[in-house]
C-alpha cells in the first residue's frame, strides 16, 4: 500500500522524503521489521521507540514515523514527523488493513470489572444464535471456534487491525472486544469504527499507570466522547459514574440497572450455586451464572443484543443456557467433604468484594470462608493493603500469597498487603509466599461444606517471576488438592 494512503487522518508535522513509496508492512517492534516495511517509533512506559530507528533501518525499513526527527537522516528513507505516534499507529493500521472495523459490527466493552465476562458472553450468545463472531479478550482471542492466544487485554493497534482483517476475511459478522484503559490512553483503538460501546463499572485500579482516579475515569470517558452518532452506548445506571460516562457522547444512550428505572431493568429473585433467578424487563428467566455482579453483566449483554436488533425472548432463551468466562467464579466441589472451591480473577478490591459478598449470600449455615489472595508485582501498590482488608472483613481465614510478583520480591508485596490487616484480624491471617503451598494449606484448613476462594489469577495458566512465566493453574492445583482429600 502507498505510504501517503496509509497516513490518511494522521496529524503530520513534517515530511522528509517521498510518501509515494509502497509499504509492505507496519511494525512497532524493530525486531520484526523486514525490507520495505514502515517502523513507527512509539514511546513506551519503559522504552522509547526512537532508540530503535537505526536498528529498524538496518533491517530494511524504508519509512519511519516518529514524534522527533533523528539527528542523522538517511536519504534513502522517508521520515514522517507526527504529533502523536500512538495516535498515528491507530489510524495507519486501520488504513493499511483496509478499514476492517467498518466491514463488521465491532462492539467494545470497558470498565474495571466485568469486561471479559460481558465480551465472552456476547461472543457465546451471538455464536449460539448462528453468527460467526470474533472475540478479543483477556482470556483469549477467537475467530469463530479458532483460538488465538491473548497476551494483553487489548492488543496493540497493528495486531488488532490484523486480527480484524482476518476476522473479516473469515466471514465474521460481529466482533466483541475488551477495551482497557491502557489501550484507550495509548491509542491502540484509535481509528476503529465501533458499532457499540458498553460500560460496566469503575473502581480502584491501575493507579500505578494513571496516577489518579480522576485521570482513570477521564481516560475511560474519552472513548465514549469520541463515538459517532451512528453508534450506541450502554452504561450501568447503578454505578456512580455510569451517567457521567455517557455525558458527552454522540452515540445513542441506553442504561441497565438492578436498582433504578432503566432501558434494561433487572431484579434478582434468587441467587444460589445453581444460578440466578431474575426478571429482565418483567420477563422471568433462570441463568447459569452466579452472583449480583453477573446479574449486571447479563443485563449489559441483553441490552447490547437487543440494541443490535435481536429478538428479546430469543436473546433471553439463549442467554439462559450459557456459562460465563473461564476463571470467573469457576467452582468445583470435593466429593467426600463437599468443600466448595472457587477460582476467580478478582484482582481489584471491588472485584474481590463482589465475589466475597456473593459467597456470603450463598452460605447455607456456618461454613467457613477461606480466602487465598495475592497482589501482582510492578502494579498499583496502593490497592495491596485494601485487598487484604477486604479479604479479612469477609473471610473466616485468609492466606496472603504471591500472585504474579514479576520483578518485585514477593515478601515485600506481602508486607504491603499485611499493612491492611488490623489487630483484630491478625489471628486469622497467614502469609505464605509459595502460591501452591498457600492453596494446599487453605484446603487442609477446610472442613466439611467449607468454601475456599482462590482469587487473583483466574484463567491464567502461568506465574510471572523475574521475567519468566512458569506453568501455574489455580484451578488445576485446587483440583489436585481435592483429589488428595479422597485418598
PyMOL commands that set and color helices and strands:
alter all, ss='L'
color gray80, all
select helices_A, chain A and resi 3-6+30-32+49-58+85-96+100-103+115-128+157-169+181-185+207-210+213-225+242-245+292-307+312-319+349-362+381-394+410-418+426-428+435-445+474-485
alter helices_A, ss='H'
color red, helices_A
select strands_A, chain A and resi 12-16+26-27+38-40+63-66+78-82+105-110+133-136+140-143+146-149+174-178+196-199+232-236+252-257+264-272+275-280+283-287+330-333+340-344+369-375+397-402+429-431+451-455+462-465+468-471
alter strands_A, ss='S'
color yellow, strands_A
deselect
rebuild
show_as cartoon
